Amino acid sequence: MESKSITDGAAAARHARFGALPERIRFEEMVEEKPARPGGAGDAYDPEGAWSHYNCLALDLGL
């Protein structure tokens, strides 16, 4: 494959911007580790208090 010389200014700018692939990102750089909150599951499901978060027309009408 023969290489072509870049003569045009716009072609040189395109080649400078898109002429090479970006550097690879390591997996360790994509992962963020956070420590767990003390006390375990502070936002766990509470069945006793969950009823107040939902609206039911049948319950409102007393059916």
Protein Blocks (a to p, Z undefined) as FASTA:
>chain_A
ZZdddfbfklmmmmmmmmpccddddfklmpccddddehijakbccfklmmmmpccfklmn
oZZ
